[in-house]
Amino acid sequence: DACTPNTCHMAALLTPQGKMAFDFLIYATHDAYLLDCDGAIVADLMKRLTLYKLLAKVDISSLDIGVWAIWQADGQPCPPQDGFYPDPRHAGLGLRGLFAQKPEVALTHATSSGWQALRLRLGVPEGHEDMPNGKIFPLEFGLAQMGGVDFQKGCFVGQEVTSRTHRKGTLRKKLWPLQFQQQAPAEGSRIVTAEQRPCGEIVTASGSQAIALIREDALDEELRCDGAAFQRLDGLFS
């Protein structure tokens, strides 16, 4: 019901065990819903949606259109721009839109790597590399903070685990953005306390930035990853 025309929302499909299957953005138009997702999962996502279609008169197809984003380097929200929508996951990600051709905007051109660096600095996970199918619990990765969960919605696949976790009101682990002085350790690197107690791991990293899943009971301790200290930045759970 929230997907009214000319809106954009974060969404996901879960496994029966309540783990992430696919994440995507939904752009609502007057006669269609456009899904913006990781290109590597398009075929699998279409296959899953086709299973749910049953006898409904719905056409599911892929479109050859581009995704464009407008953002500010300091992570501040952007003023409105025709054809673009506020990225629902985090105000700092700016605006996002789908276009068949390059949009006409009088702004400085940037690279996708610059946007990815901003995304990591804000602690926003995205796609199958950050959230592999059937491996992670969406609430630990901030899906609710990104607007991707409606706790008033009726039944959905994976609802029991997700709702129970929400009702308990506590998460043992949460996703955080990290800043290292040098090159960040690779995905899967363990984060440990001063006593070498494992308490988290790197989810993804690029340059000196990373996002990591860390236990809540270790956040006040001195933590290291592969022997390197790091600064924990404000993220989705701040």
N, C-alpha and C positions, 0 to 999 in steps of 0.2 A: 504493500500500500504506500510505502514511503517513496517509491520510485515513480514519482509523477513526472510529466514531461518537462524537459529542460533542467533536469537534476542529474547529479552524479553521486554514486554511493559505493562504498567499499563492501565487498561481499565475499563469500567463500562457500565451498562444498566440503563437508566433513565425511570421514569414514564412520561406519557404525560404532567404532570404538571411541569416537569423539576426537580423532586426530585430523589434522589438516590434509585435505586431498587437493583442492585447487583454490587459489586466491585470484580475485579479479576485481575490476571496477565495472560498474554498470552505469551506462549513460542512457537515460530514458528519453525517447522522442515520442512524437504523437502516434506513430504506428510501428515502433520497433524498440527493442532493447539492444544496445551495442555493448559487447563485453570487451574490455581492454585487459589482456592477460599476457603472461610470459609466452613468447613465441614458441618455446620448446614444449609447451603443454597443449597447444591448440588442438591437435588431433585427438588427444586423450580426453580433453574437456568436451569436445563436440560429441565424442562417442558416449560419454557419461550423460550429457544432456539429452541425447537421442533416446537413451533408455528411459528417461523420465517423461518423454513426450507422450507416450502411449498413443491414444487416439486423437489427441488435440490437433487442431489444424494450425500447426506452427511450422514455419520453415527455419531450419538451423543451417547456416552457411558461414564460411569465412569470407572476409572482405579484404581487399588489397588497399588499405588506407594507412596513413601514417599517424603516429602519436607525437604530439608536440607539447612542449612544456615551457612555461615562463616562470622564472624564479628570481629572487634576489640573493646575492652571494652571502648576505648576512643572515639569511633564514627568516627575514621578516615577511609578513603577508604581502601579497601583491594587489594592487588596485584592479578592478574589473576590466576585462578585455573581451570584446565581441568574439563569440565562438568558443570561448574557453570557460572552463568550470573550475572552481576552487577544488584542489586535490583534497578529498575527504579524509585522507589518512593523517595529515598533519598540515596545519596552516603554513608552516615554514617551507613546504614543498611547492608552494605557489599555485599556479594554474596549469590546467592540462586540457587538451582537446584532441579530437580525431578529425583529420582532414585528408581529403583525396589528393590535394596539392598543397605545397608549402603556403602557409597563411601569410598574409601581408601585414607585418607588424614592424613598426619603426623602433626596433630594439637591438641592442648589441647581440651578435650571434655568439653562442656558447656551444660547448660540446656535451655529449651524453655523459662523458666521464666526469665533467664538472657537476652534473646533476646527481650522479651516483655518489660522488664525494659528499655532497650535501645530504643525501638520503642517509648515508652511514653516520654522518655527524649528528643527525637528528634521531638516529636509532630506529629507523623504519625498515622492517624486513619486507622483502618482495620476491615472489617467484619461487620456482622449485628448487633453486640452489640454496636459498635461505630457509625455505620451509618445504623440505622434500615430502612427497606423498606418503602419508601414513606414519610419519616419524615424530611429529611435534604436536603438542597441545596448543590450540590457537590462543587461549587466554594467557598463557605464559609469554607468548610473542606479541601481546598487545592488541589482539584483534578487537576487543571491546573498546579500547582507547582510540582505535582507528575508525570506530563507527561501523565495524563489520559484524556485530552481533546485536540482534533485537531480542531482548529477553522477554518481551511481551508477545512475540510471535508464537504461532501454534507449533505443532510437531514438525521437526526436521531431523534428518539423519544425523546422529551423533548428539542429539539434544540432551539425553539423560546425563551423560558425563559432563557436558558443558554447563548445564543448569545446576547440577549438584556442586560443581566447583565454584560457580558464581554465588550460590546460596551460602556456602561455607565462608565465603568472604576472605579467604586466604590463599595465596599462591606461594608454594615453596621456592619457586624459581621465577625470575623475570628477565626480560631482555634489556640490555643496557648498551649505549654507545661508549666506546673506549678510545682514548687518544694516547698513543705511544710516542716516545721521543724519537725512536728510530722506526724501521720497518716493523709493522705489526706481525705477530706470529700467524702462521697459516691456519686455515679452517681446521677445527678439531683439536687444536692445541689446548692443553688443560690449564685452567686457572687454579692456583693453590694458595692456601694461607701460609703464614710464616712457619707453621708447624708441618707444612707440606700436605695438608689435608685438601684433597680435591674438592672444589666447590663450584666449578663451572667450566665452560669451554667456549672457544671462539666459534661463532656461527659463520661469519664471513669477514674478510679483511681485504683492504686495498690501501697501499701506501702505508701511512702511519695510523690509519683509522681501522676500527673493527667494531662489530657488534657481537655481544657475547651473552649467553644465558648463564646467570649467576644465582646461587642460592641466597635467599633473603637473609638467612642467619649468619652470612659471612660478610655482608656489605660493610660492616663497621671495622673489619679487620684489615691489616695490611696485606694486600693481594699482589701476586705476581703471575706472569705467564711466560713460560720458557725462560725464567730468570729475570725478565724485564718488568719494571714497574710501569704503571699506566695511570692515567687520570680518567675517572668515570664521569661522563658528561650527563647533562640533563637529557632524558629521553621520554618515551611514551608514558612511563610510570612516574615521572617527576611530579 
